[in-house]
């Protein structure tokens, strides 16, 4: 029995871009009562890739049957299936549309047993805070190590991998399979907060700032403050800004 309730929300701002290429959603599974899936994707050069992420995520999550208590590995496989199926569909669509779509991915599964498992591809991020302190954050450090070991890439070149489209870690890259990193937390408690966001948000804040804002405010209030502040700091030149905030709060006890 968990000792918290969920407060959650999503928010987006187009920034100075001509269209919104990010997509974000909170989902419940048709066959998984008590489970929640948060998904955020940043479409590159268009929204098609991010749209496919959400479509595939909904399909895969609706087919998920958790049983009594699925293992961490099974929850990781759920997220891996979303990434791999999306990547496959995007590349298949290239043949028909002659248009290349790419997308990042951040996915978070929360179970009714006080567990969280997440997966990450690309430059969107997930943050995990407790009492405003950042205890975990996705990064590309593991991907850089992967490039050095698997591609025999010189470390200096790997550190600058963002400058090369051939090395881009996204779904829809026909030259490379997406490299997925995973994280987990198996003892969730009140005052935990998860933030999923695109680079149009995290680029303008420190971990401490994000932790403080999400700790002190409701998801709706926090998202409004962060979007406004990102707009100020970007001086009107920021890109698409999207986020999902999932906050674990103490339940209000019924008074006699």
MARTOR-120087 format. One record per residue (C-alpha): x, z, y. Coordinates in pm, 1 decimal. Layout:
<nodes>
+----------+----------+----------+
:        X :        Z :        Y :
+----------+----------+----------+
:        X :        Z :        Y :
...
+----------+----------+----------+
</nodes>
This chain:
<nodes>
+----------+----------+----------+
:        X :        Z :        Y :
+----------+----------+----------+
:      0.0 :      0.0 :      0.0 :
:    154.4 :   -109.8 :    329.3 :
:    155.5 :    132.1 :    622.0 :
:    114.5 :   -127.0 :    894.5 :
:   -112.9 :   -402.4 :   1014.4 :
:    -16.6 :   -745.7 :   1141.9 :
:    -45.3 :   -870.2 :   1496.4 :
:     53.2 :  -1234.1 :   1523.3 :
:     27.0 :  -1536.7 :   1744.6 :
:    177.1 :  -1873.1 :   1832.6 :
:    256.9 :  -2030.6 :   2168.1 :
:    395.7 :  -2356.4 :   2303.9 :
:    501.1 :  -2520.0 :   2629.8 :
:    591.1 :  -2885.2 :   2675.3 :
:    876.0 :  -2816.5 :   2919.7 :
:    995.2 :  -3125.0 :   3105.0 :
:    952.9 :  -3354.7 :   2805.5 :
:    695.6 :  -3638.1 :   2796.2 :
:    536.3 :  -3500.3 :   2479.1 :
:    530.1 :  -3193.4 :   2256.5 :
:    734.5 :  -3259.8 :   1942.1 :
:    732.6 :  -2901.1 :   1810.1 :
:    470.7 :  -2779.6 :   1567.1 :
:    396.7 :  -2418.1 :   1472.8 :
:    132.5 :  -2250.1 :   1258.0 :
:     29.7 :  -1929.8 :   1082.2 :
:   -138.4 :  -1985.0 :    745.6 :
:   -311.0 :  -1799.4 :    466.4 :
:   -301.0 :  -1935.8 :    112.2 :
:   -617.7 :  -2045.8 :    -65.3 :
:   -500.5 :  -1879.2 :   -389.4 :
:   -279.0 :  -1606.2 :   -244.1 :
:   -490.0 :  -1332.9 :    -82.4 :
:   -286.2 :  -1102.5 :    139.8 :
:     -0.7 :  -1350.1 :    182.5 :
:     89.0 :  -1506.2 :    517.2 :
:    305.4 :  -1809.5 :    586.5 :
:    451.7 :  -1877.0 :    932.1 :
:    602.2 :  -2222.2 :    987.7 :
:    780.0 :  -2376.3 :   1286.3 :
:    932.2 :  -2722.2 :   1307.8 :
:   1102.3 :  -2915.8 :   1585.6 :
:   1049.3 :  -3289.2 :   1556.0 :
:   1344.4 :  -3500.3 :   1669.7 :
:   1266.0 :  -3815.8 :   1871.1 :
:    895.9 :  -3770.2 :   1803.1 :
:    643.1 :  -3537.5 :   1645.4 :
:    593.1 :  -3721.7 :   1314.9 :
:    846.8 :  -3515.5 :   1119.5 :
:    712.3 :  -3182.2 :   1244.2 :
:    355.9 :  -3292.5 :   1173.1 :
:    456.8 :  -3367.7 :    814.7 :
:    616.4 :  -3023.1 :    781.8 :
:    287.9 :  -2849.0 :    863.6 :
:     84.8 :  -3082.4 :    643.5 :
:    312.5 :  -3030.0 :    343.5 :
:    338.2 :  -2655.2 :    404.1 :
:    -40.5 :  -2621.0 :    395.4 :
:    -67.1 :  -2822.6 :     73.3 :
:    209.8 :  -2633.9 :   -105.8 :
:     92.0 :  -2290.0 :     10.1 :
:   -268.0 :  -2359.6 :    -95.0 :
:   -142.2 :  -2437.4 :   -446.4 :
:     67.6 :  -2120.7 :   -466.7 :
:    -59.3 :  -1861.1 :   -718.6 :
:    150.7 :  -1546.2 :   -673.9 :
:     28.3 :  -1343.2 :   -971.4 :
:     80.0 :   -965.7 :   -966.9 :
:    408.0 :   -958.2 :   -774.9 :
:    626.2 :  -1269.9 :   -746.8 :
:   1004.5 :  -1236.0 :   -741.2 :
:   1213.1 :  -1313.6 :   -435.3 :
:   1340.7 :  -1620.8 :   -618.1 :
:    986.1 :  -1749.5 :   -663.2 :
:    908.5 :  -1700.6 :   -294.4 :
:   1230.4 :  -1881.4 :   -208.2 :
:   1122.8 :  -2164.4 :   -436.4 :
:    792.3 :  -2188.5 :   -249.5 :
:    981.4 :  -2245.8 :     75.2 :
:   1228.6 :  -2479.2 :    -94.7 :
:    938.3 :  -2688.6 :   -225.6 :
:    802.8 :  -2727.2 :    127.5 :
:   1140.2 :  -2847.7 :    257.2 :
:   1215.8 :  -3081.4 :    -31.5 :
:    868.6 :  -3236.9 :    -45.9 :
:    863.3 :  -3288.6 :    330.0 :
:   1207.6 :  -3448.9 :    319.6 :
:   1093.8 :  -3682.3 :     40.8 :
:    773.0 :  -3787.5 :    214.9 :
:    947.0 :  -3849.3 :    548.3 :
:   1203.3 :  -4075.8 :    382.5 :
:    934.6 :  -4258.9 :    185.5 :
:    740.2 :  -4321.7 :    505.0 :
:   1041.0 :  -4494.3 :    659.8 :
:    988.2 :  -4785.0 :    421.1 :
:    630.3 :  -4835.6 :    540.5 :
:    664.5 :  -4755.7 :    909.3 :
:   1026.9 :  -4860.5 :    974.2 :
:   1045.7 :  -4548.1 :   1191.4 :
:   1287.6 :  -4264.7 :   1121.3 :
:   1147.1 :  -3914.2 :   1160.9 :
:   1355.4 :  -3596.6 :   1154.3 :
:   1258.0 :  -3230.7 :   1176.3 :
:   1395.5 :  -2878.7 :   1160.4 :
:   1227.5 :  -2603.2 :    960.3 :
:   1179.4 :  -2229.7 :    974.4 :
:    941.2 :  -2069.8 :    725.4 :
:    850.9 :  -1704.8 :    667.1 :
:    644.1 :  -1561.5 :    381.7 :
:    501.3 :  -1210.2 :    414.1 :
:    358.4 :  -1046.5 :    102.5 :
:    103.4 :   -764.9 :     70.1 :
:    381.2 :   -560.8 :    -95.2 :
:    584.8 :   -510.4 :    222.7 :
:    826.0 :   -797.6 :    158.8 :
:    946.2 :  -1089.6 :    368.5 :
:   1135.5 :  -1400.0 :    259.1 :
:   1241.0 :  -1677.7 :    493.7 :
:   1414.2 :  -2014.8 :    487.3 :
:   1582.6 :  -2222.8 :    754.7 :
:   1699.9 :  -2581.6 :    812.4 :
:   1840.4 :  -2704.9 :   1143.7 :
:   1857.0 :  -2558.0 :   1492.5 :
:   1524.9 :  -2373.5 :   1509.7 :
:   1564.6 :  -2001.0 :   1448.7 :
:   1414.0 :  -1690.8 :   1291.5 :
:   1488.5 :  -1342.4 :   1427.2 :
:   1410.4 :  -1013.7 :   1254.9 :
:   1392.7 :   -706.3 :   1477.8 :
:   1323.7 :   -337.9 :   1415.7 :
:   1255.3 :   -115.6 :   1715.9 :
:   1386.8 :   -398.9 :   1932.9 :
:   1721.5 :   -428.3 :   1752.5 :
:   1815.5 :   -758.9 :   1590.9 :
:   1887.5 :   -690.6 :   1222.5 :
:   1895.2 :  -1054.2 :   1106.0 :
:   1902.6 :  -1400.4 :   1257.4 :
:   1935.5 :  -1745.7 :   1110.5 :
:   2238.3 :  -1947.9 :   1218.6 :
:   2435.2 :  -2255.7 :   1119.7 :
:   2739.6 :  -2058.5 :   1002.1 :
:   2653.6 :  -2111.8 :    635.4 :
:   2599.7 :  -2482.9 :    698.6 :
:   2942.5 :  -2515.0 :    859.8 :
:   3097.4 :  -2346.8 :    553.4 :
:   2897.9 :  -2584.6 :    333.4 :
:   3034.7 :  -2886.5 :    521.5 :
:   3391.0 :  -2765.1 :    480.1 :
:   3356.2 :  -2693.6 :    106.6 :
:   3128.5 :  -2976.0 :     -9.7 :
:   3230.6 :  -3258.2 :    223.7 :
:   3594.4 :  -3153.6 :    251.1 :
:   3549.0 :  -3170.7 :    623.9 :
:   3824.1 :  -3019.6 :    842.1 :
:   3706.6 :  -2684.9 :    984.3 :
:   3754.4 :  -2802.3 :   1343.7 :
:   3534.9 :  -3105.6 :   1281.7 :
:   3268.7 :  -2895.7 :   1111.8 :
:   3249.2 :  -2664.0 :   1410.6 :
:   3153.6 :  -2963.2 :   1622.8 :
:   2909.3 :  -3100.5 :   1368.4 :
:   2620.0 :  -3108.0 :   1618.0 :
:   2791.5 :  -3397.5 :   1794.6 :
:   2759.7 :  -3622.1 :   1489.7 :
:   2426.7 :  -3758.1 :   1371.7 :
:   2579.4 :  -3817.3 :   1030.7 :
:   2619.1 :  -3441.5 :    989.3 :
:   2280.3 :  -3340.7 :   1128.6 :
:   2107.9 :  -3082.9 :    907.8 :
:   1743.1 :  -3190.0 :    919.0 :
:   1466.3 :  -3311.5 :    694.9 :
:   1452.3 :  -3690.0 :    700.1 :
:   1827.4 :  -3754.4 :    716.7 :
:   1866.7 :  -4035.9 :    463.4 :
:   2239.2 :  -3964.9 :    429.7 :
:   2214.6 :  -3596.9 :    338.9 :
:   1977.8 :  -3358.8 :    164.7 :
:   1867.1 :  -3071.6 :    389.0 :
:   2083.1 :  -2760.6 :    350.0 :
:   1857.5 :  -2455.1 :    320.1 :
:   1959.0 :  -2097.9 :    394.2 :
:   1747.4 :  -1800.1 :    288.1 :
:   1696.1 :  -1443.0 :    397.7 :
:   1486.5 :  -1150.2 :    283.7 :
:   1368.0 :   -801.8 :    369.3 :
:   1201.2 :   -595.2 :     99.4 :
:   1113.2 :   -276.8 :    286.5 :
:    903.3 :   -383.0 :    583.7 :
:    771.4 :   -111.0 :    811.1 :
:    586.1 :    -61.7 :   1136.0 :
:    786.2 :   -170.2 :   1441.6 :
:    930.8 :   -470.3 :   1257.5 :
:    898.1 :   -801.7 :   1442.0 :
:    965.2 :  -1157.9 :   1330.6 :
:   1018.7 :  -1432.4 :   1586.9 :
:   1031.2 :  -1799.4 :   1486.6 :
:   1126.8 :  -2029.6 :   1773.2 :
:   1262.9 :  -2369.2 :   1871.7 :
:   1582.5 :  -2422.0 :   2068.5 :
:   1375.7 :  -2470.3 :   2384.0 :
:   1327.0 :  -2093.4 :   2372.3 :
:   1626.3 :  -1926.2 :   2207.8 :
:   1878.0 :  -2121.1 :   2414.2 :
:   1785.2 :  -1914.6 :   2722.1 :
:   1788.4 :  -1560.4 :   2580.5 :
:   2017.6 :  -1306.9 :   2420.0 :
:   1915.5 :  -1135.4 :   2096.9 :
:   1872.2 :   -809.7 :   2286.9 :
:   1635.9 :   -968.6 :   2539.3 :
:   1418.1 :  -1120.0 :   2270.1 :
:   1409.1 :   -790.6 :   2081.0 :
:   1312.2 :   -589.7 :   2388.0 :
:   1030.1 :   -820.7 :   2495.2 :
:    873.9 :   -851.5 :   2150.6 :
:    902.5 :   -476.1 :   2087.2 :
:    728.4 :   -369.1 :   2407.5 :
:    449.4 :   -626.9 :   2423.5 :
:    177.8 :   -780.6 :   2210.1 :
:    255.9 :  -1125.6 :   2065.5 :
:     40.0 :  -1290.4 :   2331.7 :
:    197.6 :  -1098.9 :   2619.3 :
:    549.1 :  -1150.7 :   2484.0 :
:    500.9 :  -1525.3 :   2439.3 :
:    370.3 :  -1563.9 :   2795.0 :
:    664.2 :  -1372.1 :   2940.3 :
:    920.3 :  -1563.3 :   2733.4 :
:    778.0 :  -1904.6 :   2819.5 :
:    767.7 :  -1820.4 :   3189.5 :
:   1122.2 :  -1684.6 :   3189.4 :
:   1252.5 :  -1983.5 :   2989.6 :
:   1100.8 :  -2211.2 :   3251.7 :
:   1276.2 :  -2018.2 :   3529.3 :
:   1613.1 :  -2014.5 :   3357.0 :
:   1597.9 :  -2383.4 :   3269.8 :
:   1521.4 :  -2461.1 :   3636.4 :
:   1247.2 :  -2695.7 :   3526.9 :
:   1475.1 :  -2890.4 :   3293.0 :
:   1390.7 :  -2717.1 :   2966.0 :
:   1265.1 :  -2893.6 :   2656.5 :
:    973.6 :  -2818.5 :   2426.8 :
:    937.8 :  -2443.2 :   2382.2 :
:    752.1 :  -2304.6 :   2078.5 :
:    729.2 :  -1977.1 :   1892.8 :
:    545.2 :  -1767.4 :   1637.7 :
:    556.1 :  -1389.4 :   1667.9 :
:    458.1 :  -1163.3 :   1378.6 :
:    455.1 :   -794.9 :   1465.6 :
:    404.0 :   -504.6 :   1225.7 :
:    228.0 :   -215.8 :   1399.5 :
:    102.9 :    125.3 :   1293.3 :
:   -268.5 :    117.1 :   1212.4 :
:   -495.7 :    317.0 :   1439.3 :
:   -632.9 :    606.3 :   1235.5 :
:  -1005.5 :    660.1 :   1249.2 :
:  -1086.3 :    974.1 :   1441.2 :
:  -1360.7 :   1211.0 :   1320.6 :
+----------+----------+----------+
</nodes>
